[in-house]
Amino acid sequence: MLEGLARKYHATTAPGAWIARLGGAFWQLVEIAVPGSLRRIVVEHWAALAALCGGLLVVASLLLRTFVSGLYSGRVVAAGVLLLLLPSAFMILVWLIADSLHGKGRLRRLAGWVAGVIVLILAGFKGWELIAAGIEWLKNQ
């Protein structure tokens, strides 16, 4: 149904198209949240790998700061932290949706939602700073 609405309102400025897209994105999250599904297994695997790469990036850049101060960049640490936090926040969101589908623990759900939203907002601000810095760097080249 949502795909049909998206095709019908193919103009990106139409409110119906945006509502259909948001509904489709939320439905994808619900499909990922189903326990034991292939999508969930694949998403958990790749989120863990991305978080591992972010952690390794942070550790490597801090080690470079310790031993070779000329190669250190605070932006690399920020990118590593972002790469560590975004998959974690996404998986928290998936776990919260799965929890709400099963109807368990309202207070725990509320606390998790608040924590997840805070992490996503903070990660979004840092991500925006990284994107702006990257664009500025490309302009200077």
Contacts in CASP RR format, 6 or more apart in sequence:
PFRMAT RR
TARGET T0000
AUTHOR 0000-0000-0000
METHOD contacts of the structure
MODEL  1
MLEGLARKYHATTAPGAWIARLGGAFWQLVEIAVPGSLRRIVVEHWAALA
ALCGGLLVVASLLLRTFVSGLYSGRVVAAGVLLLLLPSAFMILVWLIADS
LHGKGRLRRLAGWVAGVIVLILAGFKGWELIAAGIEWLKNQ
2 20 0 8 1.000
2 23 0 8 1.000
2 24 0 8 1.000
2 27 0 8 1.000
3 20 0 8 1.000
3 24 0 8 1.000
4 20 0 8 1.000
5 16 0 8 1.000
5 17 0 8 1.000
5 19 0 8 1.000
5 20 0 8 1.000
6 17 0 8 1.000
6 20 0 8 1.000
6 21 0 8 1.000
9 16 0 8 1.000
9 17 0 8 1.000
9 20 0 8 1.000
10 17 0 8 1.000
11 17 0 8 1.000
12 18 0 8 1.000
29 93 0 8 1.000
29 94 0 8 1.000
29 97 0 8 1.000
30 97 0 8 1.000
30 101 0 8 1.000
31 37 0 8 1.000
31 39 0 8 1.000
32 39 0 8 1.000
32 40 0 8 1.000
32 43 0 8 1.000
32 94 0 8 1.000
32 97 0 8 1.000
33 40 0 8 1.000
33 94 0 8 1.000
33 95 0 8 1.000
33 97 0 8 1.000
33 98 0 8 1.000
33 101 0 8 1.000
34 40 0 8 1.000
34 98 0 8 1.000
34 101 0 8 1.000
35 98 0 8 1.000
40 94 0 8 1.000
43 90 0 8 1.000
43 91 0 8 1.000
43 94 0 8 1.000
44 91 0 8 1.000
46 87 0 8 1.000
47 87 0 8 1.000
47 88 0 8 1.000
47 90 0 8 1.000
47 91 0 8 1.000
48 87 0 8 1.000
50 83 0 8 1.000
50 86 0 8 1.000
50 87 0 8 1.000
51 83 0 8 1.000
51 84 0 8 1.000
51 87 0 8 1.000
51 88 0 8 1.000
53 80 0 8 1.000
53 83 0 8 1.000
54 79 0 8 1.000
54 80 0 8 1.000
54 81 0 8 1.000
54 83 0 8 1.000
54 84 0 8 1.000
55 80 0 8 1.000
55 83 0 8 1.000
55 84 0 8 1.000
57 76 0 8 1.000
57 77 0 8 1.000
57 79 0 8 1.000
57 80 0 8 1.000
57 83 0 8 1.000
58 77 0 8 1.000
58 80 0 8 1.000
58 81 0 8 1.000
58 84 0 8 1.000
61 72 0 8 1.000
61 73 0 8 1.000
61 74 0 8 1.000
61 76 0 8 1.000
61 77 0 8 1.000
61 80 0 8 1.000
62 77 0 8 1.000
64 71 0 8 1.000
64 72 0 8 1.000
65 72 0 8 1.000
75 130 0 8 1.000
75 133 0 8 1.000
78 126 0 8 1.000
78 129 0 8 1.000
78 130 0 8 1.000
79 130 0 8 1.000
81 126 0 8 1.000
82 123 0 8 1.000
82 126 0 8 1.000
82 127 0 8 1.000
82 130 0 8 1.000
85 119 0 8 1.000
85 122 0 8 1.000
85 123 0 8 1.000
86 123 0 8 1.000
88 119 0 8 1.000
89 116 0 8 1.000
89 119 0 8 1.000
89 120 0 8 1.000
89 123 0 8 1.000
92 112 0 8 1.000
92 115 0 8 1.000
92 116 0 8 1.000
92 119 0 8 1.000
93 116 0 8 1.000
93 120 0 8 1.000
96 109 0 8 1.000
96 112 0 8 1.000
96 113 0 8 1.000
96 116 0 8 1.000
99 105 0 8 1.000
99 108 0 8 1.000
99 109 0 8 1.000
100 109 0 8 1.000
END
